[in-house]
Amino acid sequence: MLRFALVLAALLVSPPALSARTWHINADGTGDAPTIQAAMDSVSAGDSVLVAPGTYPGDIDLVSGVSIVGSAGSHATIIDATSTGICLDGGDPWSRSYQSPLADVLVQGLTLTGIRQTGYGNSGCCALQAVGDVELRDCRVIDNDSARSPQINFRGDLTVIGCEIARNRAGWDVPFTGGIEFNGGGTGTLRVLDSTIEDCESPAIWVQDGGLHLADSVLRGNGHAAIELGHWLIPANLSATIERNLFIDNHNAIVVHLDDNQGIAILHNTFVGGEYALGPFLGMDPLIHGNLFSGAERDGLILCNACTNPELTCNNSWGNGRANWYNFADPTGTGGNISEAPQFCDFPGGVYTVSENSPCLPANNSCGIQIGAFGKGCGPISVTPESWARVKARYR
């Protein structure tokens, strides 16, 4: 929020560069242009389009070097695609003849909503599609329903900071992505930081190629998988670092389809609930370090038969329904891995910090590290031998 205020202040009061201009757009058609698209038809690289509170139609073309900023933030500035079928358009990532890639585009403080597509032959696309280099900051992508397209469909370099992506549906007769579908073209990276992605159908984030950096975010209640890496049919050049996130009540947290180890690191995350806490990993050996797995209906961590040399160190898997460690030798007692009650401060209240005597704190485990995404949040609590899955069931 502070960064948003600083950007907004710069747009309002800072002396612009010689060639830059701020275009003021109002919902009633007054301002420097009657619509956002009219402004985008007239802008030059370095310009900013400052959008006043209100609801605006979609089908807005993004332009390289141009920022679109909601002046009062995302709750007050809404791009509604009900009548247009798309909110923001920067080129079709699925096309082999897409336009020149975008560069240096900022979209900030907007809600992207209103996608309604009922079948393959129906009009409607997605909240955002683009090719190039785009930053999506302090935005909401919410309450969209697209039968044949992901809500964010991107190829290139996409940065998502401080955003909410929620209650999106994708998948009619085949699964598509309810949140972000990303192809880096071998070199691009998807960065998702300090964001919330929840209640999205199909994988919430599907990275087919390129890189992923997911950090300090919450992924909750997503169907099929919160994260899917790779493609079950197409070889991928893919790497990922997933760190300090909370995964809660997803069907699967992370599913990987890769035929060799391409640099997948899963570090210091907390996985709670869902059917499976983490996995399966298909055909590769990940680095899994400092994570907490607890309360899954079936399994904590799943590896596959083709995983010959995974690096599992300093993890805690406890209280999962069928098994804490499934389809591979139990690593408890080796490499700093443990199976001990994490001692959450307030599990039924959704508080996943841990007590001062938790084995997940650096002073209380042999690795000397924080296990999971959260540190100390309360004093000592009592621990009973009851399984965490059973404790969780009492509060449903």
Secondary structure, 3 states (H helix, E strand, C coil): CHHHHHHHHHHHHCCCCCCCCEEEECCCCCECCCCHHHHHCCCCCCCEEEECCEEEECCEECCCCCEEEECCCCCCEEEECCCCCCCEEECCCCCCCCCCCEEEEEEECCEEECCECCCCCCCCCCCEEEEEEEEEECCEEECCEECCCCCEEEEEEEEEECCEEECCEECCCCCCCCCEEEECCCCCEEEEECCEEECCCCCCEEEEEEEEEEECCEEECCCCCCEEEECCCCCCCEEEEEECCEEECCCECEEEECCCCCCEEEECCEEECCCEEEEEEECCCCEEECCEEECCCCEEEEECCCCCCCEEECCEEECCCCEEEECCCCCCCCCCCECCCCCEEECCCCEEEEECCCCCCHHHCCCCCCCCCCCEEECCCCCCCCCHHHHHHCCC
